[in-house]
């Protein structure tokens, strides 16, 4: 993984892009990993590096994800309820473009 991070930083430097290293985190998902491994990102045009913080859960796009891949979708369910109350007809194919995972969220409920 460290080699991949280094390649990603080199690619970003080549294209003159910058990472906000304070927002970069490490989350171990499934399987076995080395508990003592520390992942770093090199600072642009420097030999110093930043150690990435390890997290057991992280919020992205309003959804909390844990290292066991369980997502908290309470906010998503609130938005789904708002959409259901607002529209009288819903087409799953159309809604896929508007709401991520629409069919997964509604597969067990009636419309």
C-alpha positions as CSV (number, residue, x, y, z in Angstrom):
1,X,0.0,0.0,0.0
2,X,2.9,2.4,0.8
3,X,4.2,2.0,-2.8
4,X,0.8,2.8,-4.2
5,X,0.6,6.0,-2.0
6,X,4.0,7.0,-3.3
7,X,3.0,6.5,-6.9
8,X,-0.2,8.5,-6.3
9,X,1.8,11.4,-4.8
10,X,4.3,11.3,-7.8
11,X,1.4,11.3,-10.2
12,X,-0.2,14.3,-8.4
13,X,3.2,16.2,-8.4
14,X,3.5,15.5,-12.1
15,X,0.1,17.1,-12.8
16,X,0.7,19.9,-10.3
17,X,-2.1,18.7,-8.0
18,X,-1.9,18.7,-4.2
19,X,-3.4,16.4,-1.6
20,X,-4.7,17.8,1.7
21,X,-2.8,15.4,3.8
22,X,-4.9,16.3,6.9
23,X,-7.9,14.8,5.1
24,X,-6.1,11.6,4.0
25,X,-6.8,8.7,6.4
26,X,-6.1,5.0,6.6
27,X,-8.9,2.5,7.2
28,X,-8.2,-1.3,7.3
29,X,-11.1,-3.1,5.7
30,X,-11.4,-6.9,6.2
31,X,-8.6,-9.4,6.1
32,X,-5.4,-9.4,8.1
33,X,-3.1,-6.4,8.2
34,X,0.1,-5.4,9.9
35,X,-0.8,-3.5,13.0
36,X,2.6,-1.9,13.2
37,X,2.6,-0.6,9.6
38,X,2.4,3.2,9.3
39,X,1.6,4.8,6.0
40,X,3.0,8.1,5.0
41,X,2.6,10.7,2.2
42,X,5.6,12.7,1.0
43,X,5.2,16.4,1.0
44,X,5.6,18.0,-2.5
45,X,9.1,19.0,-3.4
46,X,10.4,17.8,0.0
47,X,12.0,14.8,1.6
48,X,9.7,15.0,4.7
49,X,6.6,13.0,5.0
50,X,3.3,13.0,6.9
51,X,2.1,9.9,8.8
52,X,-1.5,9.2,7.9
53,X,-4.0,8.9,10.7
54,X,-5.7,5.5,11.2
55,X,-9.4,5.5,11.6
56,X,-11.9,2.7,12.4
57,X,-14.8,4.7,10.9
58,X,-15.0,7.8,8.7
59,X,-17.8,10.0,7.3
60,X,-17.9,10.5,3.5
61,X,-20.7,12.1,1.6
62,X,-22.9,12.1,4.7
63,X,-22.5,8.4,5.3
64,X,-20.4,6.9,8.1
65,X,-18.4,3.8,7.1
66,X,-16.8,1.5,9.5
67,X,-13.9,-0.9,9.0
68,X,-16.4,-3.8,9.0
69,X,-18.1,-2.1,6.0
70,X,-21.3,-1.3,7.8
71,X,-22.7,2.0,6.7
72,X,-25.0,4.3,8.7
73,X,-27.5,5.4,6.2
74,X,-29.9,7.4,8.5
75,X,-29.3,10.6,6.5
76,X,-29.8,8.7,3.3
77,X,-33.1,7.3,4.6
78,X,-34.2,10.8,5.5
79,X,-33.5,12.0,2.0
80,X,-35.3,9.0,0.6
81,X,-38.3,9.8,2.7
82,X,-38.3,13.4,1.4
83,X,-38.1,12.2,-2.2
84,X,-41.0,9.7,-1.6
85,X,-43.2,12.5,-0.1
86,X,-42.3,14.9,-2.9
87,X,-42.8,12.8,-6.1
88,X,-45.9,10.8,-7.1
89,X,-44.0,8.6,-9.6
90,X,-40.5,7.3,-9.3
91,X,-38.5,5.5,-12.0
92,X,-35.7,3.5,-10.5
93,X,-33.4,4.0,-13.6
94,X,-33.9,7.7,-13.4
95,X,-33.4,7.9,-9.7
96,X,-30.1,6.0,-9.9
97,X,-28.6,9.1,-11.4
98,X,-30.1,11.3,-8.7
99,X,-29.5,9.2,-5.5
100,X,-26.6,6.9,-5.1
101,X,-27.7,3.3,-4.4
102,X,-31.4,4.1,-4.9
103,X,-32.3,0.5,-5.9
104,X,-30.4,-1.0,-3.0
105,X,-32.2,1.2,-0.5
106,X,-35.6,0.5,-1.9
107,X,-35.3,-3.2,-2.8
108,X,-37.1,-4.3,0.4
109,X,-39.8,-1.7,0.6
110,X,-42.9,-0.9,-1.4
111,X,-43.3,2.3,-3.2
